[in-house]
Amino acid sequence: MPKTVTSINSRPLSQKLMILYALMFILPGGFLLYVIWDLRNAVLNPETTMILTGISLHLGVPAAILMSCAAFVLMYRSMRKIHTVTEEADSFYKELHGAAAVPREITEESDEVQRISHYVTDMIGELRRKINDVDQYAQDLDQANRKLMEVAVVDGMTQLYNHKHIRHLLVAELRRAERFSHPLAIMMVDIDDFKKFNDAHGHLVGDRALRDVSRTIRNSVRTVDVPARYGGEEFLIILPEATIDGGVLVAERVRQAIEDHAFDTGRGSRKASITVSIGVSAYEGAPVTDSDLISLADTRLYDAKRAGKNKVIAG
């Protein structure tokens, strides 16, 4: 069952107090007017003085007593309600803070309304602290969600998008290209003879080379292009609004940048070179799926491998 909460803001009590205050103003005022009228009549007609004075006493004294009793009852009920509210505030304070007792500086306060004020001020402060805690928790949760999202879509080795996410992006970009009649090109990039590189220099050097290739690709493409690690030593780059010729230009820039880069082998000044083969395909209006684009770019990639590697072939 829900707990009944005592409130000093009781409408019937407030109405009774208003009636009391009205009576405290009206009755004395009326009684004063009656006395003035009595005195006036006494001057005009001395014989009626005793009669009117008796009536004044018979009416005024009971009215004063009645008003005093009513004031006492109403104030007593008000103080009982305030006392009950104070006790409930004591109990709530203990539940809120887990304290065995209310602090002495509050319990020593003789004014119960002032004690309630202390409680309310403390509760407001506690509420603000809780709100700040919730805000901080929300910020931490948002940051954790962003990190989780990064883990879900980013390849840990190269810090490029992973295979799954780049496929989603490619579908979205292809739909956008179809909707707005824009071209769209993609590049499939594969490191030439990477197994031999690993065998010659070790897998740690190979991992560092993968990161260098990824960084070189990212620095060589346009800011609107989206590179990703497609798997192993293979990369997929989406080139929004690029024709097949535009894709070839970007691919040649990537190929040349990687060929010119000196890769650290971890053996002092001794450097190693790496080349890549690239296949390019594009959507330029003819119906095509994302799988068709990837398959065609992959075919051109292996054409470049068969043609001697370190080449760009488009189709």
SVG drawing of the C-alpha trace seen along z (x, -y; Angstrom):
<svg xmlns="http://www.w3.org/2000/svg" viewBox="-35 -62 107 79">
<polyline fill="none" stroke="black" stroke-width="0.4" points="0.0,0.0 1.3,-3.5 2.5,-5.4 0.3,-8.3 2.4,-11.5 1.5,-14.2 1.5,-17.7 1.2,-21.0 -0.3,-22.4 -3.7,-21.0 -6.5,-22.8 -9.2,-22.3 -6.7,-23.5 -5.8,-26.6 -9.5,-27.4 -10.1,-27.1 -7.2,-29.4 -8.5,-31.9 -11.9,-31.8 -10.3,-32.3 -8.3,-35.3 -11.5,-36.7 -13.4,-36.3 -10.5,-37.8 -10.9,-40.9 -14.7,-41.0 -15.8,-40.1 -13.6,-42.7 -14.5,-45.3 -18.1,-44.5 -17.9,-44.5 -16.1,-47.9 -18.8,-49.3 -21.5,-48.0 -19.8,-49.6 -19.6,-52.9 -23.2,-52.6 -24.0,-51.6 -22.1,-54.7 -23.9,-56.9 -27.3,-55.6 -26.2,-55.9 -25.7,-59.6 -28.9,-60.0 -30.9,-57.8 -29.3,-57.1 -32.1,-54.7 -31.0,-52.1 -27.3,-52.2 -27.6,-49.3 -29.5,-47.2 -27.1,-47.7 -24.1,-47.2 -25.5,-43.9 -26.1,-42.8 -22.6,-43.8 -21.1,-41.8 -23.3,-38.8 -22.3,-38.8 -18.7,-40.1 -17.4,-37.8 -18.6,-34.5 -17.4,-35.7 -13.9,-36.4 -13.8,-33.0 -15.1,-31.2 -12.5,-32.9 -9.7,-32.0 -10.8,-28.4 -11.0,-28.2 -7.6,-29.8 -6.1,-27.3 -7.6,-24.3 -6.5,-25.4 -3.0,-26.2 -2.7,-23.0 -3.7,-21.0 -1.3,-23.0 1.6,-22.3 0.6,-18.6 0.9,-18.5 4.2,-20.4 5.5,-18.0 4.4,-15.0 6.1,-16.4 9.3,-16.9 9.3,-13.3 8.8,-12.1 11.6,-14.4 13.8,-12.9 13.0,-9.4 13.6,-10.3 16.9,-11.9 18.1,-8.7 16.9,-6.6 18.6,-8.9 22.0,-9.1 21.9,-5.7 22.6,-7.5 21.8,-6.2 20.8,-9.6 20.2,-13.1 23.2,-15.4 23.2,-17.3 23.2,-20.7 19.8,-19.9 18.3,-18.1 19.3,-20.9 17.3,-23.3 14.2,-24.1 12.2,-25.6 10.7,-22.7 10.0,-24.7 13.7,-25.6 14.6,-21.9 12.4,-21.1 14.2,-23.9 17.6,-22.2 16.2,-18.9 14.9,-20.4 18.2,-22.3 20.1,-19.1 17.8,-17.1 18.1,-19.6 21.9,-19.4 21.7,-15.6 19.4,-15.7 21.8,-18.0 24.7,-15.5 22.6,-12.7 21.8,-14.6 25.5,-15.3 26.3,-11.6 23.7,-10.7 25.1,-13.2 28.6,-11.8 27.3,-8.3 25.6,-9.3 28.8,-10.8 30.8,-7.8 28.2,-5.5 28.3,-7.6 32.1,-7.5 32.0,-3.7 29.5,-3.4 31.7,-5.4 34.7,-3.2 32.6,-0.1 31.4,-1.4 35.0,-2.1 36.0,1.5 33.1,2.8 33.9,1.0 37.7,0.3 40.5,2.7 42.8,2.8 46.0,3.3 45.6,0.6 43.0,-1.7 41.1,-1.6 37.5,-0.4 37.1,3.3 35.7,5.7 32.1,5.8 31.8,2.0 33.2,1.1 30.6,3.4 27.8,1.5 29.4,-1.8 29.7,-0.6 26.0,0.4 25.0,-3.0 27.3,-4.9 26.1,-2.9 22.5,-3.7 23.3,-7.3 25.1,-7.3 22.1,-5.7 19.7,-8.1 21.6,-11.2 23.1,-9.8 26.6,-10.3 29.5,-8.0 31.2,-5.8 34.6,-4.0 36.4,-1.5 39.9,-0.3 41.1,3.2 44.7,2.9 47.0,5.9 50.6,5.9 52.8,7.8 54.7,10.8 53.9,9.9 54.5,13.5 58.1,13.2 58.4,9.9 57.3,11.5 59.6,14.5 62.5,12.2 61.9,9.7 59.6,11.3 56.0,10.8 56.6,7.9 58.2,6.0 55.4,7.2 52.8,5.7 54.6,2.4 54.7,2.4 50.9,3.0 50.4,0.0 52.7,-2.1 50.9,-1.0 47.6,-1.9 48.9,-5.3 50.3,-5.9 46.9,-5.0 45.0,-7.3 47.4,-10.2 47.3,-9.5 43.5,-9.4 41.1,-12.3 39.4,-13.4 36.1,-12.1 37.5,-8.6 37.0,-5.8 39.8,-3.3 39.4,0.0 41.4,3.2 39.5,5.8 41.4,8.7 45.1,9.8 47.2,7.5 44.3,6.5 42.6,3.1 39.3,1.6 38.9,-2.1 35.6,-3.7 35.9,-6.8 32.6,-8.7 31.7,-10.6 34.8,-9.3 34.6,-8.0 36.8,-5.1 39.4,-7.5 39.3,-9.4 39.7,-6.2 42.8,-5.3 44.4,-8.6 43.9,-8.1 45.1,-4.5 48.3,-5.5 49.0,-8.1 48.6,-5.4 50.7,-2.9 53.5,-5.4 53.5,-6.6 53.8,-3.1 56.6,-2.3 58.5,-5.4 58.2,-4.7 61.2,-3.2 59.9,-0.7 61.8,-0.2 63.1,3.3 64.2,2.7 67.8,3.2 69.3,-0.3 69.5,-2.1 68.5,0.9 65.2,0.2 62.9,2.4 60.6,1.6 57.0,2.7 54.8,2.5 51.1,3.0 48.8,4.1 45.5,2.3 42.3,3.1 39.7,0.4 36.0,0.7 33.2,-1.9 29.5,-2.5 28.7,-5.0 25.0,-4.5 24.6,-0.9 22.8,1.3 25.4,3.0 25.5,4.4 28.2,3.8 29.3,7.5 29.6,6.8 31.9,3.8 34.1,5.8 34.2,8.8 35.3,6.7 37.9,4.7 39.2,8.0 39.5,9.5 41.4,6.4 43.6,6.7 44.7,10.2 45.1,9.1 47.6,6.6 49.3,9.4 49.6,11.6 50.9,8.6 53.9,8.3 52.6,6.6 53.1,3.0 50.5,2.0 47.0,0.4 44.4,2.0 40.8,0.7 37.8,2.2"/>
</svg>
